[in-house]
């Protein structure tokens, strides 16, 4: 075959024909380069591929001008089959390789240039994104003229829960409407102060929440576009500092039911069915009891579906604050609430606490809480019931991991990865808390609840 060495030969028609026969017979069992003795041209051969699927390439060690060490370069020129179809000669292929060799040697590597250009275009695109309006930063870049948006905004990337989404829309589109169409990076402390002073009369609590949302979105953008140099200092933090206003939550609630409150409170809740015979008051009665004896949030309680309850296993499913589903245990009180409602509600009821006329789910307990407050003087919110549940769990020395699991609180660190309490242990903990509250009430709660609808 006129070989100068095993893998280095002079590329001409007879020798290339011999290489073709060897490749097509499958003589090469690993990736091999066959070099041209007169240039930096080579044929790359791979096992299981025919000659026309092999590749003409440049194979050379090159020291780029200005560098001290040479490096090996392997660059594809074209497939053998493509060269054959285009009737490209070996001489033309050698010229291509030699030209590429010289370009790389002079520091004009086409591949590197293409990569830099692609990176530049990507940087330009990032810069365009970084200059988006406050509104587009929230919801994502709009797609054409439709209402759809790309998943490149704060909401999509943070995967915010439904409650937070409602807060974002209500606060931003009402209280921060004057800033929505401005590029987020251009919003200044002066503009933030102006909005705050104009809108604070509508309610400081709601406006503080809106400012916290704006601050969070700005911080998210700063992290996302940290190479753009557009986001330097958060305008909300600067504006609030200049105004001397603290928008952080400092008034943590401490409301809960004390031991002496259980009897009058529970008696009043059970008596709601005497106040009015509509389903709303029965919903309110059972919702308050369910929240108190399960520790579940209001939204999680209201959206419990009948299909998510298994009385044989004594478990039920809720949607957590972040949107994930979690399975929790039923204790004797919450199981009695479920059985009582299943006995009296229509069979096709979707939710444990259905809305008026069976449509949707029951929304709020404010009306029934006001009745209880007027009758007993005990004023507790929905979340106070949840706070009572956790406080009692702590006072009874129940393991904090069990209590957090029952409340669907997020846990972090190694414990969150390795510690997953069994449903039996969770049910025992829940039952212990329920038994304590029933004992403090001093009467048979389940009997009075289930004696009549």
WONORVEN-V673546 format. One record per residue. RES is the residue in three letters. SS is DSSP state (2 for helix, 1 for strand, 0 for the rest). OMEGA is omega in radians with two decimals (999 if undefined). D_LAST is the distance of its C-alpha to the last C-alpha in Angstrom with 1 decimal. Layout:
BEGIN
res=[RES,RES]
ss=[SS,SS]
omega=[OMEGA,OMEGA]
d_last=[D_LAST,D_LAST]
END
This chain:
BEGIN
res=[UNK,UNK,UNK,UNK,UNK,UNK,UNK,UNK,UNK,UNK,UNK,UNK,UNK,UNK,UNK,UNK,UNK,UNK,UNK,UNK,UNK,UNK,UNK,UNK,UNK,UNK,UNK,UNK,UNK,UNK,UNK,UNK,UNK,UNK,UNK,UNK,UNK,UNK,UNK,UNK,UNK,UNK,UNK,UNK,UNK,UNK,UNK,UNK,UNK,UNK,UNK,UNK,UNK,UNK,UNK,UNK,UNK,UNK,UNK,UNK,UNK,UNK,UNK,UNK,UNK,UNK,UNK,UNK,UNK,UNK,UNK,UNK,UNK,UNK,UNK,UNK,UNK,UNK,UNK,UNK,UNK,UNK,UNK,UNK,UNK,UNK,UNK,UNK,UNK,UNK,UNK,UNK,UNK,UNK,UNK,UNK,UNK,UNK,UNK,UNK,UNK,UNK,UNK,UNK,UNK,UNK,UNK,UNK,UNK,UNK,UNK,UNK,UNK,UNK,UNK,UNK,UNK,UNK,UNK,UNK,UNK,UNK,UNK,UNK,UNK,UNK,UNK,UNK,UNK,UNK,UNK,UNK,UNK,UNK,UNK,UNK,UNK,UNK,UNK,UNK,UNK,UNK,UNK,UNK,UNK,UNK,UNK,UNK,UNK,UNK,UNK,UNK,UNK,UNK,UNK,UNK,UNK,UNK,UNK,UNK,UNK,UNK,UNK,UNK,UNK,UNK,UNK,UNK,UNK,UNK,UNK,UNK,UNK,UNK,UNK,UNK,UNK,UNK,UNK,UNK,UNK,UNK,UNK,UNK,UNK,UNK,UNK,UNK,UNK,UNK,UNK,UNK,UNK,UNK,UNK,UNK,UNK,UNK,UNK,UNK,UNK,UNK,UNK,UNK,UNK,UNK,UNK,UNK,UNK,UNK,UNK,UNK,UNK,UNK,UNK,UNK,UNK,UNK,UNK,UNK,UNK,UNK,UNK,UNK,UNK,UNK,UNK,UNK,UNK,UNK,UNK,UNK,UNK,UNK,UNK,UNK,UNK,UNK,UNK,UNK,UNK,UNK,UNK,UNK,UNK,UNK,UNK,UNK,UNK,UNK,UNK,UNK,UNK,UNK,UNK,UNK,UNK,UNK,UNK,UNK,UNK,UNK,UNK,UNK,UNK,UNK,UNK,UNK,UNK,UNK,UNK,UNK,UNK,UNK,UNK,UNK,UNK,UNK,UNK,UNK,UNK,UNK,UNK,UNK,UNK,UNK,UNK,UNK,UNK,UNK,UNK,UNK,UNK,UNK,UNK,UNK,UNK,UNK,UNK,UNK,UNK,UNK,UNK,UNK,UNK,UNK,UNK,UNK,UNK,UNK,UNK,UNK,UNK,UNK,UNK,UNK,UNK,UNK,UNK,UNK,UNK,UNK,UNK,UNK,UNK,UNK,UNK,UNK,UNK,UNK,UNK,UNK,UNK,UNK,UNK,UNK,UNK,UNK,UNK,UNK,UNK,UNK,UNK,UNK,UNK,UNK,UNK,UNK,UNK,UNK,UNK,UNK,UNK,UNK,UNK,UNK,UNK,UNK,UNK,UNK,UNK,UNK,UNK,UNK,UNK,UNK,UNK,UNK,UNK,UNK,UNK,UNK,UNK,UNK,UNK,UNK,UNK,UNK,UNK,UNK,UNK,UNK,UNK,UNK,UNK,UNK,UNK,UNK,UNK,UNK,UNK,UNK,UNK,UNK,UNK,UNK,UNK,UNK,UNK,UNK,UNK,UNK,UNK,UNK,UNK,UNK,UNK,UNK,UNK,UNK,UNK,UNK,UNK,UNK,UNK,UNK,UNK,UNK,UNK,UNK,UNK,UNK,UNK,UNK,UNK,UNK,UNK,UNK,UNK,UNK,UNK,UNK,UNK,UNK,UNK,UNK,UNK,UNK,UNK,UNK,UNK,UNK,UNK,UNK,UNK,UNK,UNK,UNK,UNK,UNK,UNK,UNK,UNK]
ss=[0,0,1,0,0,0,0,1,1,0,0,0,2,2,2,2,2,2,2,2,2,2,2,2,0,0,0,0,0,0,0,1,1,1,1,1,0,0,0,0,1,1,1,1,1,0,0,0,0,0,2,2,2,0,1,1,1,1,1,1,1,1,0,0,0,0,0,0,0,0,1,1,1,1,1,1,1,1,1,2,2,2,2,2,2,0,0,0,0,2,2,2,2,2,2,2,2,2,2,2,2,2,2,2,2,0,0,0,0,2,2,2,2,2,2,2,2,2,2,2,2,2,2,2,2,2,2,2,2,2,0,0,1,2,2,2,2,2,2,0,0,1,0,0,0,0,0,0,1,0,0,0,0,2,2,2,2,2,0,0,0,2,2,2,2,2,2,2,2,2,2,2,2,2,2,0,2,2,2,0,0,0,1,2,2,2,0,0,2,2,2,2,2,2,2,2,2,2,2,2,2,2,0,2,2,2,2,2,2,2,2,2,2,2,2,2,2,2,2,2,2,2,2,2,0,0,0,0,0,0,0,0,0,0,2,2,2,2,2,2,2,2,2,0,0,0,0,0,0,0,0,0,0,0,0,0,0,0,0,0,2,2,2,2,2,2,2,2,2,2,0,2,2,2,2,0,0,0,2,2,2,2,2,2,2,2,2,2,2,2,2,2,2,2,0,0,0,2,2,2,2,2,0,0,1,2,2,2,1,1,0,0,0,0,1,1,1,1,1,0,0,0,0,0,1,1,1,1,1,0,0,2,2,2,2,2,2,2,2,2,2,2,2,2,0,0,0,0,0,0,1,0,0,1,0,2,2,2,0,0,1,0,0,0,0,2,2,2,2,2,2,2,2,2,2,2,0,0,0,0,0,2,2,2,2,2,2,2,2,2,2,2,2,2,2,0,0,0,0,2,2,2,2,2,2,2,0,0,0,0,0,0,2,2,2,2,2,2,0,0,0,0,2,2,2,2,2,2,2,2,2,2,2,2,2,2,2,2,2,2,2,0,0,0,2,2,2,2,2,2,0,0,0]
omega=[3.11,-3.06,3.01,2.98,-3.07,-3.06,3.13,-3.13,3.04,-3.11,2.98,-3.04,-3.13,-3.10,3.11,3.08,3.11,3.10,3.13,-3.13,-3.14,-3.14,-3.10,3.07,3.11,-3.12,-3.08,-3.09,3.07,-3.13,-3.05,3.03,3.06,-2.97,3.03,-3.10,-3.04,-3.09,3.09,3.12,3.10,3.01,3.09,-3.10,3.08,-3.08,3.09,3.14,-3.12,-3.13,-3.08,3.08,3.08,-2.97,2.92,-3.11,3.01,3.13,-3.05,3.01,-3.02,3.00,-3.11,-3.12,-3.14,3.10,-3.07,-3.09,3.06,3.12,3.11,3.11,3.04,-3.07,3.13,3.07,3.05,3.08,3.13,-3.13,3.12,3.13,-3.14,-3.14,-3.13,3.13,3.10,-3.07,3.09,3.12,3.13,3.10,3.10,3.12,3.10,-3.12,-3.14,3.12,3.13,3.12,-3.11,3.12,3.13,-3.12,-3.14,3.12,3.14,-3.11,-3.11,-3.13,3.13,3.12,3.13,3.12,3.12,3.13,3.11,3.11,3.13,3.12,3.10,3.11,3.11,3.13,3.10,3.14,3.09,3.12,-3.09,-3.12,-3.13,3.12,3.08,-3.12,-3.13,3.05,3.14,-2.95,-3.09,-3.12,-3.14,3.10,-3.13,-3.11,-3.10,3.12,-3.11,3.13,3.05,-3.13,-3.10,3.12,-3.10,-3.08,-3.09,-3.05,3.12,-3.11,-3.07,3.07,-3.06,-3.12,3.14,3.10,3.12,3.11,-3.12,-3.10,-3.08,-3.07,-3.05,-3.06,3.10,-3.05,-3.10,-3.06,-3.12,-3.11,-2.98,-3.05,3.10,3.01,-3.05,-3.07,-3.07,-3.12,-3.04,3.06,3.13,3.12,3.11,3.12,-3.13,3.13,-3.10,-3.09,3.12,-3.00,-3.05,3.11,-3.13,3.12,-3.08,-3.09,-3.12,-3.13,3.08,3.10,3.11,3.14,3.08,3.10,3.11,3.12,3.14,-3.14,3.10,3.12,3.09,3.13,3.13,3.11,-3.09,-3.07,-3.05,3.13,-3.04,-3.10,3.12,-3.06,-3.06,-3.13,-3.08,-3.09,3.13,3.14,-3.13,-3.11,-3.12,3.09,3.14,3.13,-3.08,-3.09,3.06,-3.12,3.13,3.13,3.13,-3.10,3.13,-3.13,3.14,-3.09,3.09,3.05,3.02,-3.09,-3.10,-3.10,-2.96,-3.08,-3.14,-3.10,-3.10,3.08,-3.13,3.12,3.13,-3.11,3.12,3.14,3.09,-3.09,-3.11,-3.08,3.10,-3.12,-3.10,-3.11,3.04,3.04,-3.13,3.10,-3.05,3.11,3.10,3.12,-3.10,3.13,-3.11,-3.03,3.07,-3.09,-3.09,3.10,3.14,-3.09,3.11,3.13,-3.06,-3.05,3.04,-3.14,3.12,-3.11,3.13,-3.13,3.10,-3.12,3.08,3.13,-3.12,3.10,3.03,-3.12,3.03,3.00,-3.12,3.14,-3.12,3.10,3.13,3.12,3.14,3.13,-3.10,-3.11,2.98,2.99,-3.06,-3.12,-3.13,3.08,3.10,3.09,-3.12,-3.12,-3.13,-3.12,3.11,3.14,-3.01,-3.14,3.08,-3.06,-3.07,3.13,-3.09,-3.07,3.07,3.09,-3.05,3.08,-3.14,3.14,3.12,-3.11,3.11,-3.13,3.11,-2.96,-2.99,-3.10,-3.03,-3.09,-3.11,3.08,3.09,3.11,3.14,3.14,-3.13,-3.11,-3.00,-3.04,-3.14,-3.12,3.10,3.10,3.06,-3.09,3.05,3.09,3.09,3.13,3.08,-3.11,-3.12,-3.13,3.13,3.09,3.11,-3.13,3.12,3.11,3.05,-3.12,-3.07,3.11,3.13,-3.13,3.13,3.12,3.13,-3.14,-3.11,3.07,3.12,3.06,-3.08,3.05,-3.06,-3.12,-3.12,-3.12,-2.98,-3.04,3.12,-3.07,3.11,3.12,3.12,3.12,3.11,3.14,3.11,3.13,3.13,3.14,3.14,3.11,-3.14,-3.14,-3.14,-3.10,3.11,3.12,3.12,3.13,3.05,3.07,-3.10,-3.06,-3.08,-3.13,3.14,3.14,-3.00,-3.11,3.06,-3.07,999]
d_last=[99.7,101.9,99.5,100.4,97.7,94.9,92.4,94.9,96.9,98.5,96.3,98.3,97.7,99.0,97.1,93.9,94.3,94.7,91.5,89.6,90.8,89.7,86.3,85.7,86.8,84.1,86.5,84.4,81.6,80.4,80.4,84.1,86.1,89.5,91.6,94.3,97.6,98.6,95.4,92.0,90.6,88.7,86.7,83.4,82.7,79.4,79.0,77.8,78.8,81.8,84.6,83.4,80.0,81.9,82.3,85.4,84.7,86.5,86.9,88.7,88.9,89.2,89.8,88.4,90.7,90.0,88.3,90.0,88.5,88.4,85.3,84.8,83.6,82.3,81.6,80.9,83.4,82.4,81.8,84.9,83.7,83.3,86.7,88.2,86.6,87.8,91.3,91.3,94.2,94.4,96.5,93.8,91.2,93.5,93.8,90.0,89.7,92.6,91.2,87.8,89.6,91.5,88.5,86.6,89.7,90.0,86.4,85.2,82.9,81.1,78.1,77.7,78.4,75.7,73.2,74.0,73.6,70.2,69.2,70.5,68.5,65.4,66.1,66.6,63.3,61.6,63.3,62.1,58.5,59.0,60.0,56.9,55.0,52.0,49.8,51.2,50.9,47.2,46.4,49.5,52.6,52.0,53.1,55.5,54.0,50.6,47.4,47.5,48.7,50.4,48.4,50.8,48.9,46.9,43.5,44.6,46.6,44.1,41.2,39.0,35.2,33.2,32.5,36.2,37.2,35.2,36.9,40.3,40.0,38.6,41.1,44.2,44.0,43.4,45.0,47.6,48.4,52.0,52.6,51.0,54.2,56.5,57.7,55.6,58.8,60.4,57.7,59.5,58.4,59.6,57.4,54.4,55.3,55.7,52.3,50.7,52.5,51.7,47.9,47.1,46.4,43.4,41.7,43.3,40.3,39.9,43.6,44.0,41.5,43.5,46.7,45.3,44.5,48.0,49.5,47.6,48.8,52.3,52.4,51.1,53.9,56.5,55.7,55.6,58.9,60.7,64.0,64.1,65.0,62.9,60.1,61.8,59.8,56.3,56.6,53.2,54.2,57.6,56.2,53.7,56.4,58.7,56.1,55.2,51.5,49.1,46.5,45.1,41.8,42.7,39.7,37.4,34.1,33.5,30.1,27.7,25.6,27.8,27.1,26.7,24.2,21.4,20.2,20.1,18.9,15.9,15.0,15.4,13.3,10.3,11.1,11.0,7.7,10.2,12.9,12.0,9.5,11.2,10.2,12.9,11.2,8.1,11.1,13.1,10.9,10.7,14.3,15.7,14.5,15.8,19.0,19.6,19.2,20.9,23.5,23.2,24.4,22.4,23.9,23.6,19.8,19.2,21.4,20.0,20.2,18.4,21.9,22.8,20.3,21.8,19.7,22.9,24.8,22.0,23.1,22.1,24.4,24.8,27.5,29.6,31.2,34.3,32.8,33.0,30.2,29.4,27.5,25.6,24.1,20.5,20.3,17.9,15.5,15.6,15.5,12.2,10.8,12.4,11.4,7.6,8.4,11.0,9.2,7.3,10.1,13.5,16.0,18.5,16.5,19.2,17.6,14.8,14.2,15.5,17.3,17.1,17.6,17.2,20.6,21.4,19.2,17.6,20.6,20.4,18.5,21.3,19.5,16.7,19.4,21.5,19.0,18.7,22.5,23.1,21.1,22.5,25.6,24.5,25.3,24.6,24.6,22.8,26.0,26.1,23.1,25.1,28.1,26.4,25.6,29.2,30.7,29.0,30.1,33.6,33.6,32.7,35.7,33.9,36.3,36.2,36.4,33.2,31.4,33.0,31.9,28.2,28.5,30.5,33.4,36.7,39.4,43.1,46.3,47.0,43.7,41.8,44.0,44.2,41.1,37.9,35.6,34.0,30.3,30.4,31.9,29.5,26.5,28.2,28.7,25.1,23.9,26.5,25.3,21.6,22.8,24.9,22.2,19.9,23.1,23.9,20.6,21.5,18.2,16.0,13.8,12.3,11.6,9.9,7.8,6.8,7.1,3.8,0.0]
END
